[in-house]
Every structure is written in C-alpha cells, then in structure tokens.
Amino acid sequence: MPTHLPFGSWPSSISAHDVAAGTKPLGGACFFSDKLIVQEGRPAEGGRVTLMEYGTDGTAGAELIQAPFNVRSRVHEYGGSSWMLIEGGTPAIVFANFADQRVYRQTVGEHDAAALTPASVADADPQLRFAEFTPGPEGSILAIMEDLRAEPVRHIVQIPLDGSAAEDPGKIRILSAPARFVAAPRLNPAGTRLSWISWEHPNMPWDSTELHLADFTEEGVLEDTVIAGGAEVSVMQPEWLDDDQLAFISDASGWWNPYLYQDSSARTTRLVDRAAEFAGPLWQVGTRWYLAESARTLLCSYGTGTTKLARLHADTGGLEDLALPFTGIRPFALRDGWLLAGTSSMTQGEEITLINLDTLEHHPVTRAIAQLPDPAVLPEVEEFECKNLAGQSVHALLYRPSQEGYAGMEGELPPFVTFVHGGPTSQASPTLSAAVAYYTSRGIGVVDVNYGGSTGYGREYRNRLRGSWGVVDVADTVAVVNALVAQGIADPARIGIEGGSAGGWTVLCALTFSNAFTAGISRYGVSDLVGLVQDTHDFESQYMFTLVGPYPEAADLYEKRAPINHVAKISCPVLLLQGDEDKVVPPAQSQIVADALAERGIAHAYILFEGEQHGFRKSENIIQALESSLAFYAQIFEFQSDVPAIVLS
C-alpha cells in the first residue's frame, strides 16, 4: 500500500544539487580517428564550454580545450557551431573563445592556441565575432563574421589558417555582400560553388530566408543568385550532396520539408510531401537536422512533437523509419556505417549516442545527467491536447505527480506547475528532465505547454502568434490549465506558472490578464516591450515587429500589452529571478516589476544573480533558483518542503 502524504510534501531523492551539478549541457560531436570529440558545458566552472575526447565505448579521455578558454560564440548573441576539427596533416581544432570572440587554432593534444583573427574590442565588448566554421580551400576555413564596429552587418568570410589575419584584418576575405544576418556557408566538394542563407530585419530565420548560390572565385565579393526562399518562406540547412546537387529544407508548403536543387539544370525538386517538420527554429547557427549518407540518401530527423530518424531516398522520396527508442534525435556525424547523434529519451535524458545503421545497435558515449535518477521517482509523459476558445487545438506535455510508494491524501487534487517555454518560437519536447522530476517526485504535477506560436506543428500553428504575443500564448496556456481542472487532474486553487525569457513574458501576462493562476515565477522574463525593442541585441531587435507590431507605429499596442504597465492587476504572489549581466532582457525590467509589486503590497521576492547572463549557467545559481522556486510554491500552496524557506516582501 502506498504512503499517503499531502501532494508537494513527498520526500524525494532528487535534490536541486542533483539537477544542477549532475547535469552537463551537451553540444555537437564528431569522429576523430578512432575516437570522438564531444562539446560539453561545465556548470561548476561558471558555464564554461569545453571539448572532451571519448573512446567509442564511452571511455572519457583528455579535455582538449582547457581553461581559461571557453568554446562559445556570440554571433547573433545565441552563438552556436563554435568549433570544428581539421583532420589531415596535423589535426587541429579551430574554435571561438567567448571572452574575446577571437578564433583560435590548437593542435590536438597540445594546450597552446594561436589566434587566427584580430582583437577588436570597444567598451569591453568584442566587435568582431565568428561562428559556423566549415572547410574552405586548402589552408583556410569559411565562417560567419559578425561586424559590430558600425551598423551591425554579417558576411560569409574566408579565414587563413596561418595566423596572418591575427594582426592584419585585411587578410580575412569577405565573400558575401553585406546582409543583416547570414548562416550556413557550404562549399561544394570541388570548391567551385558556395551556398549560404541570409535574412533581413524584421524577419527572423523561421519567417523568411533566402538561399544564395555563387561561383567561388579568387576575385572580390562573390556575385550570387537567390535560388530558394523569400517572402513567407524559411529555408534551412543547405548541404552539398555532390558537386551538382544541393539539398535544403524549406517550409514553402507550410511544413519544413526536404528539397533538392540540381545546379546544372537549375531545377528544384521537393523530396518529401509530408505534414511533419524536418527542421526547427534557427536560434543557434550551425544547427543541423539531417546528414548526407550518400549522394542519394539522407538521414533525417523529423516529426511533430517528438522526432524520429529516417532514411530518405532521394530517387523515390520514400522515408524509411529507423526503429530507435528515442523521443528526439539529431544526427551529428557519420563514419563507416556508424551514426553519431544527439538523442533524448524519457529514461536516459539527453545523450551523445553511437548508432549502427545496419543493426540499429546503439550505446551512449556520454549523457547530460551524470547520475540517472531512480526510475521509481520519474514521471511518465502524456501528450495532452485540448481546444482553446477559438476551437483550435493546443498541444502540451503532461507529467502527473509520480513516485513509487507515495500517493496524495484521500480526496486531494495535486498542485500543478505550468511550464512556459521561451523563444517564444521554440518547443517543449519530451525527455527525461531532472527539473520536472524535481517537482513531480514531490507530488507536484507539471504541464509543459506548446502554445500557438510554438514550433513542431507547421507554419500555420507557428504563425498563430503573429501580432498576438501576450494574447494567444496566454489564452492557449489558460486553455490547457482549464482543461486539466475540468478533467479533475489539477487543484484549481493551486496552479503555478513559470518560465524564462519569452516564457517569463507569458508568465507575467498570464498573471496580469487572467485569474487562472495562484502563483507565478518569472526567470529573466520580458515585462516591458518598449524597453525590449530599445535595449536588446540586434538579432531580436525587430522580433517584436512580427510578434506585436512595428515600432513606434504600434506604440499604443506595446503599452497596452506590457505587464509592466498593468502590475496593479496582479493579485497573486510572484518570484522574480534575474541575471545581473543579462543583455537580452536587462535587469531593469525585473526591477521595475519588483518595485511595482512592492508598491502594491503584493507578496513577492526578487533574486538577482551575480555574473549571470540570459539563462543561468553557474551550478550554485541553478541550485538556488530551483530551491527558491520550490520554497515559494510550498509557502503559497501550503505544503511542507525540504528546502530553506524564502522570504517574501
């Protein structure tokens, strides 16, 4: 018989320390000789990113890039694709260093790194940034260069590997005409044709991009032709299959599906016609969703909600699903019939995995969660769907309170925490989450909402948020909560909501413009749209034009939507968590909300984390944020917890 205790007060073996210290963010990976190289984060080192060597059996080897180097780019502020391995001759790693954003070259097995790009700093901020390194002609690499020395502009560039550009910026050859944003430089195998994508304000890469193609010559800026994309079409990840065939992903049909461009005939063919997503939002440059297995077959990650791996046959358009036990998969590299991939599952979490494509044998190389929780404290996930007031479907992931041997009190309904993902152009995906289990193992339910505007369900679903941020996301989130209450799943008097960044905006809007929630936690959440437009980085500086409306033309709408102007309508307790070095959502926004709550006499707490940017990377801060969140809910929902109490003003 289970032990009956009030929901929220169940003893749990999952601590906040386990969630933070036991988790290492994983990035890309590649084959290196008979070994592997994996990108890993180090929360205990302030979030530093490094590269580790592993054996194919998962045996950890040397740390290849040591402190103080931090392998992290700031291109488009969110970075991505910040390193590459150069094989042949003397193997070396090329990487972007976070502190100065210079590109360095380090021989594998050594610890001294030589700069390949010049120092360029103004007001303590690097003005030249580089990312998405890819092989170029012999003795060089290609990359994105972000130039912030005047009006922000990006180019595809060629960087010599001999170090000559470290002192002479003129040695960096600019290949593409100036664009506001560029990504995905790809040179065909013969080195004669170059492709890349670009987009301009106010578009984001999931709105409209253009696919460029140019002859690669030794003279001047390349003259290019746009071969795909444009207004209301998002093109992602061009990849050369051979010297004549260029694959790419486009959502011209309403879904991101694969296409093939034949250079010699200038003919484009849609390879798959399916209501499924073969790509996602390009928040970080260099993100890949497929690999070329041969000139006629691709290994693709695709799906709606969850993703799976399939072999796409270009000749027929046929998809051959590979039976693998993952809820998400992203192919990284292929060698000798083995696929190196990033995977996720409900039992193992996020891993770097080796998969034999013939037998489908697979084994982990390393995982994000160092010590897997006891299966007895892990929840199951349910794909939850309901209708909003407009009769449209809303998707969510439901995690009921779960721990073997425990149940709530007779007749008691559990408290629930509503997770709101950031972006807002992003997606909540099913995977083992220690943060979710931290709540559910204590008897607190979690529902993770994919409101209208989320990716994973096609362009129409994604476009529902256009002009309606702060309205559709709130209405859909409320619809999910109301459905949980109506179905007797959740206690209507104990409904929390939490989210970070854009998710924090939805939290604050939901607390301001609805009465569905009894507590809310905003992590570095947007509260002032005008402040966001006027004081944020270039990549997102006109994001609001699509989500809300053009500024200043729609200034009245910005004022009307912003929670900061309506704090008087908030009537439930609020916890604000914020990094003091956040450039995406400056701390001033959270401070204004805290001041307004104090003036109104609304119970609240404001915790400012020193040295944190947009998202918490330091383990001690992750621990404090999570324990403070649990203590906050315990105080508001009146259950006992095993963490220090939080003081509300």
N, C-alpha and C positions, 0 to 999 in steps of 0.2 A: 504494500500500500504506500502511496506517496505521502510525503510530509506536507501538510497544508500550512502555508505561511502567506501573509499578505503579499500580493504582487508588488514587486520592486524591492522587497527585503530578502529575497532568497540569497543565501551565501553562495559566492561564485569563486571559482579558482582563477578566473580571468581578471587580472589587475590592470590598471592603467599603465603600469610599468611594462607589463607583458605586451600591451598594444603598441607602445612606443619603442621601447628598447629592443623588443623582439621582432621588429619589422624593419626591413631594409628595402627602399624603393629600387625596383629593377628597371633597367632601360634596355638598350639594344644589345645584341650579341653577335659574334661572328666566329667562324672557324679560323684557327691559326695553326698551321702544320698539323700535328696530331693532337692539338689542344683546342681550347675555346677561350675567347675573351668575352667577359660579361661586364656591363656597366652596372654599378651598384651605388646606392646612396648610403651615407653614414650619418644617421640622426645623432649619434653620440658625439660627432665631430662638427656639430653645427650645420648638418645637412650637406657636408662636402660630398661631391660626386667623384668616384674613382673608377678604375678599371681593374678587374681581377682576372687572373689566369686560372682556368679549371681544366682538369682532365675530363675526357668524355665520360668517365664513370662518376663524375661529380666531385672528385677529389680536388680540394682547393689548393691552388698554388700561390704564386707570388702576387703581391699587389704591384701592378705595373706603373701606375701613376701615383706617386706619393705626395703627402702634404709638403708644402703648402698649396700645391696645385689642386685646383678644383675644376673638374672637367664639365663645364657648363656654359652654354652660350646664352646671350641675352638678345639675340636677333628677334625682332617682333616682341620683345620683352619676355615671352614664354620660352624662347630658345628651342632646343631640340637638335638632334643629329649633330652633336658637338665633337665627334671624333671619327676617325677612320683608320684602318690598318692598311699600311702599304707593304705588300709582300714582293718578293723578288729582290735579288741582291741582298742588302742588309735590311731585314724587316724593321719597320719603324711605325710609330703611332703619331698621327697628326691630331691635335686637339685644341679646342678653345679653352682658355683659362678664365674663370669667372671674374677674378679681381680686376684684371686689366683688359680682358677681352681680346688679347693678342692670340695669334695662332702659334703653336709651338710644335716642334718635331723632336721626338725622343726615340732613340734606338731601343728596340725591345730588349729587355734585360739590363738596361742601364738606367740611371736616375737623373742624369743631366739632360736638360731640354734646351734646344736652341730656338729663339724666336724667329718666325718667318714673316711677321707683319710688324709694322712700326707702332711705337707707343703713340697714342692720340687721346689726350685727356684734357677736358675742360671742366672746371668747377668740380673736380674729383670724380667726374663721370666719363668713362671711355666713350669716345665719339665714333670710333670705327669698330664694328662688331662683325663677326664672321660665323657662319654655320653651314651645315649640309655639305660637307666635303665629299667630293666624288672624284674618281680618277680623271686626269686630264692627259694631254700629250706628255710624252716622256719628260721627266724632270719637273713636273708641275701637277697641281691639283686644281679643280674647279670648286667654287664655293659661292654662297650668297655673301655680299658685303653690304652691310647697313652703314650708311654715312649720315651722321647726325651733326656734322660740322656747320651746316646751314639748315635750309629746309630739308627735312628728312627725305632720303631717297635710297633706293636699293638697286643693286646691279648684280648680275652674274659676272664673276671675275675669275681670272686665272692667276694663281699664286705660284711663283717658282719655289722649288724645294731647296735651293742652295742657300737660302737665307739672305739673298741680296735685297729683298724688299723690306727687311727689318730696319734698314737705315734710309732706304730710298723708296718712298711710296709710289713713285712713278714706275717701279718695276711690277706693280700689280696691274695687270692688263684688264681693263674694263671691256667686257664682251657685249653686254646688252645695253640698249637705250635705257635712260633713267625711267624707273617706274616707282610708284609708291611702295609696292610690295612685290617681291619675286620669290620663287621657290622651285624646287625640283630640277636643278640643272642635270641634264643627261647627255652624254656624248656617245654617238653610235660606235660600235666596235672598231670601225675603220678610222675613226677620228675625223670624219668629214662633215658630219651633221650634228647640230646641237639643238636640243629642245629644252624648254622651261615653261613655267606658268607665271602669270602676273595678274594683279588686280589693282584697282584704284579706289580711293575714297569715293563714296561712302560704303562701298561693298566690303563684305567680309568674304573669306575664301569659299564659304559654303553658299554664298549668294551668287556671285558671278566671277569667273576667272577666264583667262584666255590662254590657250596653248600655243606657244610660239615655236617656230622651226626656222633654222638658219644654216647656211653653209658655214662651216668652221674654217676660217682663213687666218692668215697671219697679219692681215691688214685691218687696223681700225676697229670701230664698233661694228658688230655684225648686223647686216640687213636681214630682217626676219619677216616671216609671213605667219599670220594667225590662222591656224588650221582647225581649231575647235573652240568651243566655249563662247562667251559673250554674254549679252544681257539675259539674266534669269537662267543661266546655265553654269554649273560649277564643274570644272574639270580638275581631276586629281591624278597624281602619280603617273606621269608618263614614263614608260620603260621601253628601251630598245630590245626587241627580241632577236634581231639581226640587223644588218646594215640598211635594210629596206622597210622593216616592219616596226612600227611604234605603237605599243599598247597604251591605253589610258582608260580612266574611269570618268564617266560623265553622267550627270543627272538630267540630261535633256528630256528623258521620258517621264521624269518625276521620281525616279529611283536611281541611285548611283549604280550603274551597270557598266561592265567592261566593253570597250570598243577597240578596234584595230585600224590604224591608218597605214596604208601602203604608200610609201614615199614615191616610188617610181610612177605610179598611176594617179596619185593624189586622191585615192579612193578611201572612204571611211566605211567600216562595217561594224554594226552592233553585234557583239558576240553572244550576248545573253539578253533575253527579254523576260525579266522576272521582277515581281513586286517584292524585292529584297534589296538590302543595302550591301554593296561591295566596297564601301568606303565610309568614312565618317568625317567629322569636322577637323580641319587642319589648324588646330590650336598650336601644335608644335611642328616646325618644319622637319621634313625628312620622314614623317610618319608613312609607313607602307602597309598596304593591305593585301598585297599579292607578290608572288615571285615568279619569274620565268623558269619553268622546269626544263623547257626546250623551246625551240622556235615555234612550236605548235601547241604547247600545253602550258597552262598557268596553274599555280597553286594559290587558291583564293580563299580569303576569309569573308564569309557573307552570312546574312540572316536578317531577322527582325527581332529586336530584343536580345536574344542570345545569338552567338555566332558560331559557325562551324567551318571546317576546312573541306574544300572540294577541289578536284582536279577539273579544270576547264579545258575542253578540247576545242581549239580554235577552228578547226575544219568543220565541225558539226554544231558547235555551240552547246554541246552536251556537258552537263555537270555530273561528275562522279563524286558523290559524297563519301568522305572517309570516316569510318565509324570510330570516333575517338571520344573519350569520356570528359570532354571539356565544355564549359559554358561559354568560353571565349578563347580565341586563338588568333595570334598574329605571327605570320611567317617572317623570319629574320634572314636566314641563310640556308643554302643547300649545298651538300657535297657528298658525292659517292652514294647517293640514294638515301642519305640521312638529312632530315629537316631539323634545323634549329629554330625554335619558335618560342614566343611568349605565350603562355597558356594560363587559364584560370579555371577553377572548379570550386564546388561547394565544400569539398573535403580537404583540398590541399592549398587553396588560395592561389596567388599568383606565383608562377614558376617560370624558369627557363628550362625548356624540355627538349630532349632529343627524340625524334620520331623516325623509325624506319618506315619508309614509304611503301616498301614491298609487303612487310608483315604487319605493319601498324604497331609493332613493339615500341614502347616508349618508356623513358625513365627521366626523372628530374635531374638537372645539373645543379641547380640551386633554387631556393624558394624565398619569397619575401618574408614569410613568417618563419623565424628560426626554429621556434618550438611550437608545433601544432597543438592547439587546444585539445583537451579530452573530447572525443566525439559526443560524450554524454551531455556536454554543455552547448553544443552547436545547434542552431535552428535549421529548419528546412525552409526553402524559399517557395513561394507560390506566386505565379503570375496572376496579378489581380487586374481586372478590367471593370470599369463602370461607365456610366453616362454622365456628362455634365448637363447643365440646364439647357444647353443648346442641342442636346441629343447626340453629341459627338462622343466617341469613345475616348477614354482616358486610361492610360496604362500605368501600372505601379508594380512594385515587388513587395510582397507581404511576408514579414517574418514574425510569427507569433511567439509569445514567451515560451521558452523551452529550456528545461534542464531535467535530465533523468532523475526521478526520485522526488520531484517537487511539483506542487500544484498550488493554485490560489485558494483563498478561503471560499467556502460554500456560498454561492450566490454573488460572488465578487467578479466584476469585469476588470480586465487589466488596464493600466495606463498605457498609452501609446505615444511614441515619439515619431513625428513626421519628418523624414529627411527630405530636403530640397536640394537637388544638385546645383552646382554652379554653372557657369557658362554665360547665359542660360542655354546656349547652343551646345548641349552636351547630353549625356545619357547615364542613367543609373543602370548598371549591369550586374547580373547575379554572379557572385563569387563569395568565397569564404572571407568574411570581414570580421576581424577581431573587434573592431569598433561596434559593429552590430551585435555581435555575441556578448560584448561587454554589457549591453542593455538587456538583451533577451534572456541571458542566463540568470539575470537577477529578477526576472518576471516582468520586464517592461517590453511591450511589443514595439516593433519598428515597421513603418511603411515608407518605402522609398519611391517617390512619385516621379514619373516621366510625363510631366505636364505638356500641353501643347506648346511646341517650340523645341522639344527635345529631338535629338537625332535617333536614328534607328527605325523610323517608321515612315520614311519617304518625305519628299519635299512639301507636300500639302500639309502634313502634320507639323513639319518644321516651320512652315510659313504662318501657322495659326497665331504665332506670337508677334507677327509684324504689326507695328503700330499699337500693340496691345500689351506690352510688358508692364507688369503690375496689375493687369486685369485678367488676362487669360490664364496666366500661371497661378494666380491666386484662386480664381474660380475653379480651375481643374483640381488644385490641391484640396480645396474645401469640398469639392465633389467626392473625392476619394475618402476623406475623413467622414463625411456624412454617410457614405455607403458602408463604411466599417461600423459606424454607430447603428445604422438601420439594420444591419445584419447581426447585431448583438456581439460583435467582435471586440469592440473597444468601449471603455468607460467615457461617456461624453463629458464628464466633469474633470477628466484628467487626460487632456490631449495637449501634448507639447509639439513644438515645431522648431527645427533648427536647420541651419545651412550656412555656407560660406560664400563670400564674394557675391555673385549674382544670386546664389541661393539665399544669402543673407538679406538681399533686397526683397525677395519674395517673402521671407520671414517677416520683415518689418511691415511690408504692405499688408500681409495677411493679418497681422496684429492690429493694424490701423483700420483696415477697411472690412474686416469680418469679425464675427464673435465666435468662431468655431474653435478657438484655441484658448487654453488657460495658462500657458507659459511659452516663452519663446527665447531662443538663443541665436544671436547673430554673430558669426565669425567673420570679421573684416568685411561686413556687409555694406553694400551701397545704400545710402539713405538720401543723398542729395544729387539729383540728376544734373542740375546746372553745375554743381561743383565737379561732378564726374566728367562732364564734357569739357570743362575749362581746365581741369587739373588731373589729367591722366595721360598715359603714354600714347604714342602715335597709332599703334595697331588698333586700339579700341576707341580712338578719339572721335570717330564718327559712327561707331557701332549703334549709338543711341538713335541716329537718324532713321535707321530701319526699325528699331525696336519701339521707338516712341514717335519721333517725327523730326524734321530738320530743325536745327537750332541756329539762330534765335527765332525763326519764323513761328515755331511751335512753343515758344517760351511759356505761354499760359498753361499748356498741357504738361510741361515739365514741372511747373509749380504745383499743378493740381495732383499729379501722380506721386510726387516725392513724399515719403513718410515724414521726412524731417519738418515738413510744413503742417503736419497734422498729428503731431505727437499727442495732442490733447485727447485724441480718440483712442489711444492705447489705454486699456484698463487692466491688463494683466502684467505680472512680473516679467522682466526682461534681463537677460545676461548678455553683455557685450564683450567679445574677445577680439583683440586687435594687436597687430604688429606695429612697432613704432617706426619701422623703416619702409612701410608699405607705400609703393609708388603707384600701384593700380587703384587702390581705394585708400586715400590718405587718412591718417588717424583723426584728422579734424572732423571727419564725418561721424565717426563713432562718438567723439567727444561732445559734439553738438546734441546728439540723441541723448547721451547720458545727462547732460545739463538740463535738457528739456524734461526728461523723466524726473529728475530731482526737483525741478521747479513745480511739477505737477504732483509730486508726492507719490509717484508710482514706484513700488519696490523694484530695485534693480541693483546690478553690480557691473562695474566696468573694469576689466583687467587688461592692462597694456603690457605687451611682452617685448622686452628689450632685445634688439638685434634681429627681430623677425621681419620678414617682408610679406609678400602676399601668399599666405599659406605658412603653416608652422612646420619648421624643419628640425628644430632642436628637441632632443628627446625630453629634456626636463620641462620644456614648454608644452609639448604634446601631452605629457603626463598631467601637468597642472590644468590644462584646458579640459581634459576628459574628466578628471576628478571633480573639477569645479562644476562641470555640467551635471554630473550625477548628483552632487550635493545640492545643486539648485533644484533639480526635479524632486529630490527627496523632501526638501523643505516645502515646496509648493504642493506636491501631491500627497504629503504626509505619510511617508513610509521611512523605515529605518535603513540607513546605508552604512557602508564600511569605509567611508572616506571622510576627511575633515569637513566640518560644516563651512558653509560660505556665508559671509556677512552681506546682507542686503541693506542698501541705504533706503 
